[in-house]
Amino acid sequence: MNKAVFGSIVLAAGKGTRMKSRRPKVLHEVAGLSMVGHVLRSLRQAGAGETVLVTAPEQDDVRTAAAALAPGLQLAVQEQQKGTADAVKSARSYLSDELRPVIVLCGDTPLLKSQTLIDLIGSTTERGDIAVLGFRAADPTGYGRLLLGNDGYLVEIREHADASAEQRAIDLCNSGVIAFKSAGLLAMLDEIGNDNAKGEYYLTDIIAIARSKGLKISVLECGEEEVVGVNSRAQLAEAEALMQDRLRLRAMDDGVTLIAPETVYLSADTALSEDVTIEPHVVIGPGVSIGRGAHIHAFCHLERTEIDDNATVGPYARLRPGAHIGTGAKIGNFVEIKNAEIEAGAKVNHLSYIGDARVGEKANVGAGTITCNYDGFAKHTTDIGAGAFIGSNSALVAPVKIGDGAYVGSGSVISKDVEPNALAVTRSPQLQRANWAQRKRAAGARANEKIDQTRKQQA
């Protein structure tokens, strides 16, 4: 099935007490993106139209974060935690009556794929009125079981605690993701009761109600890892590992060389072009794009950075937000770049900090160079012209401009602009005292001899 517009309801009102965190569970990140962000992105990629996020009254931070990720998102509040069916009811009025179909899913399933959502929606038009996403669990303990009839359609979702020994042997489990052929089918929510141990309204009860009305409920299966829910820090780490494996495989399939894939950490939005090479122990945070043929050496950390074609970075380099490394530029070992434009062919090869700056085409920045960009109150800009040469161990005190082709002598502190093609040097005069070292060593030897004589006398 191709992408088609459908409605969706994302349940994110859970408190996630097992996370033991002041941060709402769905805002914890996997590969640099919140779990609810992953869900919203998958929905958008699948073609979701109207999307409603259900939160608890006190979850302003969830609503703010989600709205920033998904402009046009509808926000519903579940005033009291009365179960999943009650949460869906709180969102029902936000969906257009004519909208067909609609999908309900949880905000803590970051590994759910957009294609799976497309296929699930397709099941409501091709195989029945409602479609439930199921999976085969290696250990089904604790999961609700999907009980199928002889016709292959779903008869009931039986919770583990209520299942017989025979039913517990079934490994087909409920993921909690349900799709309806039309938003109108959500009217069945009003028939769900709360006659259970917790006194809550369970969305899974809608299956029996639908069956009693002669509706067909199909089951679509997906891989178990895709519907892993996150309720603890350990499960968050498991989801991160699974996501990293997925991102690494995708990168290699797209023509990227990962020399030691298990040591490279990517973000959900990392953009890698063909023939990029990434060496071991590289961490790529959010907002990074790397151009064709670029080479990232070992032990680099990158975030919110753009690297153009054939550039090289590292080893042991840190590129912070706002760094742009031009075509063929070289950033070497123990170099930190922040909010700076390193233009094509420029070199910053070792032990330097370049912040709030421009380094012009084919300029060379020597080892130990620092742009002094912060005066304790505000940040200031350093501009280094094309072809300029900055000698080692120089300090450029911003705001300052080094002209095209200019030279800065090693060890200089530059606080005034340097004209193009000029030489700027700021050093104390070099003094030389003949035979000073020889006299110093002789004086030291005499002092040591006196100390030895004193010790012998005292003994």
Residue pairs with C-beta under 8 A, 6 or more apart in sequence:
1 118
1 119
1 121
1 122
1 125
1 126
2 118
3 46
3 47
3 118
4 47
4 118
4 121
5 47
5 48
5 49
6 46
6 47
6 48
6 49
6 99
6 100
6 101
6 102
6 103
6 121
6 179
7 48
7 49
7 50
7 51
7 52
7 95
7 96
7 99
7 101
7 102
7 103
7 183
8 43
8 48
8 50
8 51
8 52
8 102
8 103
8 104
8 105
9 51
9 52
9 54
9 88
9 91
9 92
9 95
9 102
9 103
9 104
9 105
10 36
10 39
10 40
10 43
10 51
10 52
10 53
10 54
10 105
10 106
10 107
11 54
11 84
11 87
11 88
11 104
11 105
11 106
11 107
12 24
12 26
12 36
12 53
12 54
12 55
12 59
12 62
12 66
12 106
12 107
12 108
13 54
13 55
13 56
13 59
13 78
13 81
13 87
14 25
14 26
14 106
14 107
14 108
15 24
15 25
15 56
15 81
16 24
16 25
16 26
16 108
16 231
18 231
18 232
19 25
19 28
19 231
19 232
19 233
19 236
20 233
21 28
23 61
24 59
24 61
24 62
25 35
25 108
25 230
25 231
26 34
26 35
26 36
26 62
26 107
26 108
27 34
27 35
27 36
27 61
27 62
27 65
28 34
28 35
28 230
28 236
29 35
30 38
30 110
30 111
30 230
30 236
30 239
30 240
30 243
30 268
31 240
31 243
31 244
31 247
31 266
31 267
31 268
32 267
32 268
32 269
32 285
32 286
33 41
33 110
33 267
33 268
33 269
33 286
34 65
34 69
35 107
35 108
35 109
35 110
35 230
35 239
36 53
36 62
36 65
36 66
36 69
36 107
36 108
37 65
37 66
37 69
37 268
38 109
38 110
38 111
38 112
38 268
39 105
39 106
39 107
39 109
39 110
39 112
40 51
40 53
40 66
40 69
40 70
40 73
41 69
41 114
41 268
42 112
42 113
42 114
42 117
43 51
43 103
43 114
43 117
44 70
45 114
46 114
46 115
46 117
46 118
46 121
47 118
48 103
48 117
49 99
50 74
50 94
50 95
50 96
50 99
51 70
51 72
51 73
51 74
52 73
52 74
52 75
52 76
52 91
52 94
52 95
53 62
53 63
53 66
53 73
53 74
53 75
53 76
53 107
54 76
54 77
54 78
54 87
54 88
54 90
54 91
55 62
55 63
55 75
55 76
55 77
55 78
56 77
56 78
56 81
57 77
57 79
63 75
66 73
66 75
67 73
67 75
74 91
74 94
76 90
76 91
76 94
77 90
78 86
78 87
78 90
79 90
80 86
82 194
82 199
82 200
82 201
83 194
83 198
83 200
83 201
83 202
83 203
84 176
84 200
84 201
84 202
84 203
84 204
85 189
85 192
85 201
85 202
85 203
85 205
85 206
86 200
86 201
87 203
88 104
88 186
88 189
88 203
89 186
89 189
89 190
89 201
92 183
92 186
92 189
95 102
95 183
95 186
96 183
97 183
97 184
98 183
99 182
99 183
100 181
100 182
100 183
101 121
101 124
101 125
101 179
101 180
101 181
101 182
101 183
102 179
102 180
102 182
102 183
102 185
102 186
103 117
103 120
103 121
103 177
103 178
103 179
103 180
104 177
104 178
104 179
104 180
104 203
105 112
105 117
105 176
105 177
105 178
106 176
106 177
106 229
108 229
108 230
108 231
109 175
109 176
109 177
109 227
109 228
109 229
109 230
110 230
110 239
110 243
111 225
111 226
111 227
111 228
111 239
111 242
111 243
111 246
112 177
112 226
112 227
113 222
113 226
116 133
116 220
116 222
116 226
119 220
120 131
120 133
120 177
120 179
120 220
121 131
121 179
123 131
123 179
123 218
123 220
124 130
124 131
124 179
124 180
124 181
124 218
125 181
127 216
127 218
128 153
128 181
128 215
128 216
128 217
128 218
129 180
129 181
129 185
129 210
129 215
129 216
129 217
130 178
130 179
130 180
130 181
130 185
130 206
130 207
130 210
130 215
130 216
130 217
130 218
131 178
131 179
131 217
131 218
131 219
131 220
132 146
132 154
132 157
132 174
132 175
132 177
132 178
132 179
132 207
132 217
132 218
132 219
132 220
133 175
133 176
133 177
133 178
133 179
133 219
133 220
133 221
133 222
133 227
134 146
134 172
134 173
134 174
134 175
134 219
134 220
134 221
134 222
135 172
135 173
135 175
135 221
135 222
135 223
135 224
135 226
135 227
136 171
136 172
136 173
136 221
136 224
137 143
137 171
137 173
137 224
138 171
138 224
140 160
140 168
140 170
140 171
140 173
141 160
141 168
142 160
143 160
143 173
143 174
144 157
144 158
144 159
144 160
144 173
144 174
144 204
145 157
145 158
145 160
145 163
145 167
145 168
145 170
145 172
145 173
145 174
146 154
146 157
146 170
146 172
146 173
146 174
146 219
147 154
147 155
147 156
147 157
147 158
147 167
147 170
148 154
148 155
148 172
148 219
149 155
152 218
152 219
153 216
153 217
153 218
153 219
154 207
154 217
154 218
154 219
155 207
155 211
156 207
156 208
156 211
157 174
157 204
157 207
158 167
159 204
160 168
163 170
172 219
172 221
174 204
175 222
175 227
176 227
176 229
177 227
178 203
178 206
180 186
185 210
185 215
188 206
188 209
188 210
188 213
189 201
189 203
189 206
191 209
192 201
192 202
192 203
192 205
192 206
192 209
193 201
193 205
194 200
194 201
196 202
207 217
210 217
211 217
225 242
228 235
228 238
228 239
228 242
229 235
230 236
230 239
243 268
244 265
244 266
247 266
247 267
247 268
247 270
248 258
248 261
248 262
248 264
248 266
251 258
251 266
251 270
251 272
252 258
252 261
254 272
254 274
255 273
255 274
255 275
255 276
256 272
256 273
256 274
256 275
256 276
256 277
256 278
257 275
257 276
257 277
257 278
258 264
258 278
259 277
259 278
259 279
259 280
260 279
260 280
260 281
263 280
263 281
263 282
264 278
264 280
264 281
264 282
264 283
264 284
265 282
265 283
265 284
266 284
267 284
267 285
267 286
267 287
267 288
268 286
269 286
269 287
269 288
270 284
270 288
270 289
270 290
271 288
271 289
271 290
272 278
272 289
272 290
273 290
273 291
273 292
273 293
273 294
273 309
274 292
274 293
275 292
275 293
276 290
276 291
276 292
276 293
276 294
276 295
276 296
277 294
277 295
277 296
278 296
279 295
279 296
279 297
279 298
279 314
279 315
280 298
280 299
281 298
281 299
282 296
282 298
282 299
282 300
282 301
282 302
282 314
283 300
283 301
283 302
284 302
284 303
285 301
285 302
285 303
285 304
286 303
286 304
287 303
287 304
287 305
287 321
288 302
288 303
288 304
288 305
288 306
288 307
289 305
289 306
289 307
290 296
290 307
291 307
291 308
291 309
291 310
291 311
291 327
292 309
292 310
293 309
293 310
294 307
294 308
294 309
294 310
294 311
294 312
294 313
295 311
295 312
295 313
296 302
296 307
296 312
296 313
296 314
297 312
297 313
297 314
297 315
297 316
297 317
297 333
298 314
298 315
298 316
299 314
299 315
299 316
300 313
300 314
300 315
300 316
300 317
300 318
300 319
301 317
301 318
301 319
302 313
302 318
302 319
302 323
303 319
303 320
303 321
304 320
304 321
304 322
304 323
305 319
305 320
305 321
305 322
305 323
305 324
305 325
305 337
306 323
306 324
306 325
307 313
307 319
307 324
307 325
308 324
308 325
308 326
308 327
308 328
308 329
308 344
309 327
309 328
310 327
310 328
311 325
311 326
311 327
311 328
311 329
311 330
311 331
312 329
312 330
312 331
313 319
313 325
313 331
314 331
314 332
314 333
315 333
316 333
316 334
317 331
317 332
317 333
317 334
317 335
317 336
317 337
318 335
318 336
318 337
319 325
319 331
319 336
319 337
320 336
320 337
320 338
320 339
321 338
321 339
322 338
322 339
322 340
323 337
323 338
323 339
323 340
323 342
324 340
324 341
324 342
325 331
325 337
325 342
326 341
326 342
326 343
326 344
326 345
326 346
326 361
327 344
327 345
328 344
328 345
329 342
329 343
329 344
329 345
329 346
329 347
329 348
330 346
330 347
330 348
330 349
331 337
331 342
331 348
331 349
332 347
332 348
332 349
332 350
333 349
333 350
333 351
334 350
334 351
335 348
335 349
335 350
335 351
335 352
335 353
335 354
336 352
336 353
336 354
336 355
337 348
337 354
337 355
338 353
338 354
338 355
338 356
339 355
339 356
339 357
339 379
340 354
340 355
340 356
340 357
340 358
340 359
340 371
341 357
341 358
341 359
342 348
342 354
342 359
343 358
343 359
343 360
343 361
343 363
343 386
344 361
344 362
345 361
345 362
346 359
346 360
346 361
346 362
346 363
346 364
346 365
347 363
347 364
347 365
348 354
348 359
348 365
348 369
349 365
349 367
350 367
350 368
351 367
351 368
352 365
352 366
352 367
352 368
352 369
352 370
353 369
353 370
353 371
354 365
354 369
354 371
354 382
355 371
355 373
355 374
355 379
356 371
356 373
356 379
356 380
356 381
356 382
356 398
357 371
357 373
357 381
357 382
357 383
357 384
357 398
358 381
358 382
358 383
358 384
359 365
359 384
360 384
360 385
360 386
360 387
360 388
360 404
361 386
361 387
362 386
362 387
363 384
363 385
363 386
363 387
363 388
363 389
363 390
364 388
364 389
364 390
365 384
365 390
366 389
366 390
366 391
366 392
366 393
366 394
366 410
367 392
367 393
368 392
368 393
368 394
369 390
369 392
369 393
369 394
369 395
369 396
370 394
370 395
370 396
371 382
371 396
371 398
372 395
372 396
372 397
372 398
373 379
373 380
373 381
373 382
373 398
374 380
379 398
380 398
380 399
381 398
381 399
382 396
382 398
382 399
382 400
382 401
382 402
383 400
383 401
383 402
384 390
384 396
384 402
385 401
385 402
385 403
385 404
385 405
385 406
385 420
386 404
386 405
387 404
387 405
388 402
388 403
388 404
388 405
388 406
388 407
388 408
389 406
389 407
389 408
390 396
390 402
390 408
391 407
391 408
391 409
391 410
391 411
391 412
392 410
392 411
393 410
393 411
394 408
394 409
394 410
394 411
394 412
394 413
394 414
395 412
395 413
395 414
396 402
396 408
396 414
397 413
397 414
397 415
400 414
400 415
400 416
400 417
400 418
401 417
401 418
402 408
402 414
402 417
402 418
402 424
403 417
403 418
403 419
403 420
403 421
403 422
404 420
404 421
405 420
405 421
406 418
406 419
406 420
406 421
406 422
406 423
406 424
407 422
407 423
407 424
408 414
408 418
408 423
408 424
408 425
409 423
409 424
409 425
409 426
409 427
411 427
412 424
412 425
412 426
412 427
413 426
414 424
414 426
418 424
